[in-house]
Amino acid sequence: MLKPPAQNDQSPATTKERIVAAALETLKEEGFAGTSARAIARRGNFNQALIFYHFGTLNDLLLAALDRTSSERMARYREAVRRPGTIEDRIRMATDLYREDLQTGHITVISELIAGSLARPDLGPEVVARMEPWVELVEEELSGLLAGSLLGSLLGGVIQARPLAFGIIALYLGVDLLSHLDHDHSRAEALFETAGKLAPMLAPLMGELPRDPDPGDASTQGRAAGPYPA
């Protein structure tokens, strides 16, 4: 049995956490191609044999790193979606969460692993499986938005939340990947901006009343409060 190299008085849990943290930072800074066992060990200042002792393979370590960042971001998303709000509030929330994903490097990790999966077919299905909780989260949100809304009653059983949720996650990942490849996130920002402009038109269909414009807001003066007259 492979024994770990001698190390300081660190518990195995702490050692595993250090290895995962080093893998995440290496993915963010070096990309998938540069994230070798040696590069991870160098960044974390530990013997690379520890990687194989604790995780078995490099792929398993990379998946553990994805699990770590996904768990942290999922907790943040679930906290955010629990807050009540209009569809406009939801779109603003989604924009803020996307920006957080950028700042934390979560998008970089996902994009690098998706790209790297093309060269490692055994990694691809594992990455896809880890997207399932995100599909379920969006499905829950869509089901709640459609339930009891005018749009939901009009469409009846025509629209199902599950396929829509899958499509939204696929769109999000595609936007992430393209933005990551050309280092240009302006188009993603423009997409959220467009969604924000559509929100007032969608609000009546979701059972919300259009908001009255703020009398002190010059940008809304002379403009209708919503798509329909009072």
Secondary structure as GFF3:
##gff-version 3
##sequence-region A 1 230
A	DSSP	alpha_helix	12	30	.	.	.	ID=ss1
A	DSSP	alpha_helix	37	44	.	.	.	ID=ss2
A	DSSP	alpha_helix	49	55	.	.	.	ID=ss3
A	DSSP	alpha_helix	58	81	.	.	.	ID=ss4
A	DSSP	alpha_helix	87	104	.	.	.	ID=ss5
A	DSSP	alpha_helix	106	117	.	.	.	ID=ss6
A	DSSP	alpha_helix	124	129	.	.	.	ID=ss7
A	DSSP	alpha_helix	132	146	.	.	.	ID=ss8
A	DSSP	alpha_helix	150	155	.	.	.	ID=ss9
A	DSSP	alpha_helix	161	182	.	.	.	ID=ss10
A	DSSP	alpha_helix	186	202	.	.	.	ID=ss11
A	DSSP	three_ten_helix	204	206	.	.	.	ID=ss12
A	DSSP	three_ten_helix	218	220	.	.	.	ID=ss13
###
